[in-house]
């Protein structure tokens, strides 16, 4: 190999390898400083989903820019939430990574398994609740954004039927459904939601099929808790409205997209990686909302929404940030008619973290 070719290869910023059948990318050519900390990420889907994984990857890139040569990063994409995740996480731990972010709820037990094998490696698990001395957990209060889109949907629906595409029956998703319905029904008592569980985070075809089924059942607004823009595109094609997921998806469905709930991870990733660099990382539990900037709303589509409704949505955002509005303020009843949050009270974080029931008014059953 010529010296010139070696020089070119050493300057390549993106090195790609295959590990265990999964795509792995790193921002370095393999030349490392002895002081450089290696940060790894496990992704459920591809960064190109323009949803959940895309926003985690945006956070990774932000972290790189902020911390510069003190770190290098690697990610493995498309890792299923099963024993394959153990192998992928272990691969990063074995290859000298100092900190590993596992970015999906059902990586929880796999993360703990590998963390036990590598006590000197630090781990961060997204949206989970199990921690150890070398495992932190972090999540965002996405349900606050679903309160905002619920308010909009309740005002915008003409059929009073809203379609909701749900991924897996876990507290995060159930909580979002409830927050959305409580806000929508508050401004429109006649509103009904139809829910389809797709049992996947990332499957554009299945997500689009679910959207079309809901539209055929009379839904004129599509809501999703899955990772791609396929539902919004299906809504656009059918001439109905939709909300994006995780990132601003207006470019993919400009005539349907009203707004999105955006997940913003960059500041958190930077802080946690900086703690590794400085040697003061500790196991923590973080649950940030609109007030911390971990959740924000995409621009409201002025072609679809009235100035009055946009003002209402923005005012609702501000009241959530300052605490004067809570997504789960009582009185709230469950489907059995039992009072679960009294008037004058709000649901505590324990209830929210373990929420596996629907509120009164949702005509469906939580899958078992």
HELIX and SHEET records of a PDB file:
HELIX    1   1 UNK A    3  UNK A   10  1                                   8    
HELIX    2   2 UNK A   47  UNK A   49  5                                   3    
HELIX    3   3 UNK A   52  UNK A   67  1                                  16    
HELIX    4   4 UNK A   68  UNK A   70  5                                   3    
HELIX    5   5 UNK A   83  UNK A   94  1                                  12    
HELIX    6   6 UNK A  105  UNK A  107  5                                   3    
HELIX    7   7 UNK A  108  UNK A  117  1                                  10    
HELIX    8   8 UNK A  142  UNK A  156  1                                  15    
HELIX    9   9 UNK A  171  UNK A  187  1                                  17    
HELIX   10  10 UNK A  204  UNK A  216  1                                  13    
HELIX   11  11 UNK A  230  UNK A  238  1                                   9    
HELIX   12  12 UNK A  250  UNK A  252  5                                   3    
HELIX   13  13 UNK A  266  UNK A  278  1                                  13    
HELIX   14  14 UNK A  290  UNK A  292  5                                   3    
HELIX   15  15 UNK A  307  UNK A  321  1                                  15    
HELIX   16  16 UNK A  349  UNK A  353  1                                   5    
SHEET    1   A 8 UNK A  15  UNK A  19  0                                        
SHEET    2   A 8 UNK A  22  UNK A  26 -1                                        
SHEET    3   A 8 UNK A  71  UNK A  77 -1                                        
SHEET    4   A 8 UNK A  37  UNK A  42  1                                        
SHEET    5   A 8 UNK A  99  UNK A 102  1                                        
SHEET    6   A 8 UNK A 122  UNK A 126  1                                        
SHEET    7   A 8 UNK A 135  UNK A 140  1                                        
SHEET    8   A 8 UNK A 285  UNK A 288  1                                        
SHEET    1   B 6 UNK A 192  UNK A 197  0                                        
SHEET    2   B 6 UNK A 161  UNK A 166  1                                        
SHEET    3   B 6 UNK A 221  UNK A 225  1                                        
SHEET    4   B 6 UNK A 241  UNK A 246  1                                        
SHEET    5   B 6 UNK A 257  UNK A 263  1                                        
SHEET    6   B 6 UNK A 295  UNK A 297 -1                                        
SHEET    1   C 2 UNK A 332  UNK A 333  0                                        
SHEET    2   C 2 UNK A 339  UNK A 341 -1                                        
END                                                                             
